[in-house]
Amino acid sequence: MSNGRIQILPPEEARRIAAGEVIDRPAALIREFLDNAIDAGGSLIEVFIEGGGAKRAEVIDNGDGMSRDDLALCWETHATSKIRSLEDLNTAETLGFRGEALAAAAAVSRLEIATSTDGREAWKLEIGPGERNPAHITQSRRTKGTSVRALDLFDSIPARKRFLKRDGSEAGLCRQIFIDKALAFPAAAFRYTQDGNPKCFLPAAASKKERFAAALLQPNEEIFLHEIHTTGSGFSADIVIGGSELYRADRRQLFVFANGRRLSDFALLQALEYGTQGLFPNGTHPVGAVFIAIDPKLADFNIHPAKREARFADPGAIHHAVTSSLRDFSHRLSLSRSGAADISESIDAGNFDEKSFQHLHSGYSASSEISGGLALEALLEKAPLKTIAENAGVSFAAETAPSYGFSGGSEAPRFAGRAFGLFILMEYADRLFIIDQHAAHERLLYDRFLTGPIPKQELLVPIPFSTESNTDDRFLEEKKAELAVLAIDIERDGTSWRIEALPADWRLGDAETVRAILDLRGARENMAERWAATLSCHGAIRDGTWLDDKTAADLGREALALRDPHCPHGRPIWTEIRREALFQAVRRS
């Protein structure tokens, strides 16, 4: 034995220490056991915990089950049915693949596994922490599938047990893991029981949107949830997102999944917010999730012990696809909502004729969703509109926006004041217009950027940056001339780039500037519109900015004269209250 300071740890001690990289708390047990249950094809998966999961953490499935021989090996270090060699990592489509989960659980808890491949012959394995002899296996009885139970976590390692949180907190983390897995696999039913009390049952769902609503939303919120789809080279993404009526004060209901794994990916979480920018009140956040399905050859999930992180071959392409599809969706959603209430009211009142129908047809698609989850197909079911549609001989297929230009008489709208440091009040005839000053200025700037040259400013100190992929490099090379028209001058500098000019009065920092330019990749043929939207958003007056009466009045009149009263992100610029409705609200005649 060496007398030096460096020693080789005994195998069992090394094994128990290494287990901590995989199993650091009860929730990690639930995560690993759920991964195995899903990989086994379970259609009903049940979770049971006691004492925050430290006393008992158990997952039961009705999946494929194991033979006696497989059961005897499954708890050994790096025992796995998922891969045979390093090269298999490039094609692995299962949640688990390294064979560490059961071995780690056996190193830090008492492990019991019961399994059957056919429901007739069943076997049970029991092994305690530190045991290295062959596991004790006996015949058992159970239906097809597997149950894995870990008891008394860290009892043999008191130093680790001291760092566990209170039972309630640990239970909350276990429940979150349960929700994460249920969100990613809606085709399976999931049940969660805590300390003998059933807490959550999620039946199999037809879509990710349906599962998201059942798992996280109140019953009356589901109608505000939407699902969209986007694709790219080697990947696709389903995005579940709430409309502007559905938002939260924090980001706890924002999720990113890739091939069924929840990831801590800040850039993609940002993509969910960037894509819906302007749709929600200031200081609030959207509700939703992006579910990425990617070719395993284009992603590495083996960079984190708990697989909470991944390395993508082209992260920029995924970010652009998510952001651009959400922006397009947000714009369509806002446009379709703008006339929905008036249309429905007019139909019910019998004031909707063929001329009104032609106006509706010119601006809205039958597949566009509008306020309250209503769609224009639903309006078509109203008998008067159905008759009008047949008489008009048209269908809801056009995509050009309707003209919203303010059509006042010779008397101009009158400035009536301000509200909450955000809104300009304008009065005209029997209507009071409430105008969002930031959104109005943003739209006016947007229209100007699209119709005239963008002022350019040379940088005294160029901004150097490096791209994340060859795709980004190709984009910058191919679009260099078009970017110059948008007042962005870039030059290649060996393997990196530098920005030499930007639009005048550009306000973003270096990192945000680079991201804004690379985000243009997702715009495709609409690059000028995307850039104009970015410039107008950052150049417009901010909420709380005080305007003198003349400036406010001029801005209000210009806003009401716009043909399309929506900001570039699709939010309405103004709303109105009619004199009659206001009088009714305060019961005046």
C-alpha positions, 0 to 999 in steps of 0.5 A: 500500500502506498504511503503517499497522500494520493490513494485509490478509493475502494471500488464500493466507496467510489461507486457510492460517491459517483452515485451522487452525480446521478442521484442527488435527491429523491426527485432524481430517483423519480426522474430516472425511474420514469425515464425507464418506464417510458422507454419500456413503453408504459401506457399507464405510469404511476408515481408513489412517494413518502416522506418527500421521496426519501422514505419511498420513491416508487414508479410502476408501469405496464410496459415491456417488463424484464426477464429473470436474467435481465433483472439480475443484471439491470442494477449493475453499473453501466448495465443497459439495453439501450446501447452497445457502443460509443457510436450508438450514442449518435442514434440513441432515441431513448431517455436512458442509455448509460446504465447508471440509474439503477446502479446509482439507486442501489448504491444509496438506497434499498432497491426493490424491483418487481417485473414480468414480461407477460403477467404470468411469470414474475420476479422480484429483486432486492438489494441494499446499499453497499451490497456487492453480492449477487442480488437476491431474486425470488419469484413474485406475482404481478401484471405485465410491466415493472415496479421500481422502489427505492427505500430509505434514501441516503440512510447509509450516507448521513452527510448527504441526507442532512442536505435534503430539504423538508419533506414538503419541498422535496415532494414538490420537486418530485411532483415537478419531475412528474409533470415534466415527463407527463408534458413530454409524453401525452399519449401515456396516462400518469398518476401521482400519489403522495403519502398515500393521498392521490394528488394528480391523475392525467389521462392519455391526451390527444395532443401536447396542448391538451396535456399542458392544459390538464397538467398546469392550467385552470379549467377556464384557461384552456380556451386561450391555449394554442399549438403551432408547428415549425420545422428545420433541417433535421428537426421539428418543433411543436410549440404550445403557447398561451394567447395574450389573455394567459400570462404569469408574473414569472417564468415557471410555466415556460418549458423547453423539451428536446426528444422528450427531455426537459432542458435548462436552455436559456436561449430557447426559453428566451426564444419563447419570449422574443417570439411573443414580445408585445403580446403580454402586459409589461412585466409578465411572461407567457405560458407555454412550451417548445417540444423539439424533435431532433435527429440524435446525430445533431444533438449530444445529451451526454454532457450532463449527468442528469441530462438537463443540458444538451449540445446542438449542432446548430442551435441558432437554426432552432432558435430562429425557427421558434422565434419566427414561427411565434412572431408570425403566429402572434401577428396573425392572432392579433389581426384576427382578434381585432374585428372579432367582437364587432363582427359577432355583435353585428351578426347577432344584431342583424346588421351584417350584410354582404358588404360587411361580409366582403370586408371580413373576407378581405382580412381574415382566414377561416383558420385564424383563431380569435378572442376566447378561442373562437374561430371564424369557422364558428362565426360561419355557423351563425345562420345569417352569416352563412346565408350572406356567405352563400350569396356573396359566393366567397370563402375565407381564404384571402390574407391581405389585411383590411383597411382600418384607416380612421374615417373622420369628417372635417373635424379632427379628433380632439386631444382629451388627456392622458392615462396611467403614463401609457395612454393618450386619450382622443375624443371624436364625435361620440367616441373616446379613443384610448391609444397606447403611445408606445405601440402607436409610435412603434407603428409609425416608425415601422412604416417610415423605416419600410418606405425610406432609407434607414439612417446609418452610423459608422461605429468608432469601434467595430463590434467583433463577434463569432458565430455558433455554426456554419449556417450562421456564417453562410447567412451573413455571407449571402445576406451581406448586401441586403444587411447593408441596405438595412444600415448594417455593415459587417465584414469577415475577419478570418473565422470571426466577424465584425460590425462596422456600422449600425442604424443611427441611434442604435441602443442595444448592447453588443451581445443583443445586437449580434443576436438581433442580426442573427435573428433575421435568419428566421425572417427569410424573404421578410428580412426588411420587415423584421428589421424595421420591427426591431428598430421601431420597437427599440426606437419608440417612446417608452411607457411613462414618457411624458409628452407635451399636449401638442406632441401627444395630440399629433401622435394621437391623430397620426395613430388614428389615421393609420390603415393598420392600427397594430404595432409590428408585433400585432398588438392593437394600438388603440381601443374605443369606448362609445358615448352610449356605452360609457353612459350605460356603464355609469347609468346615465341616460 
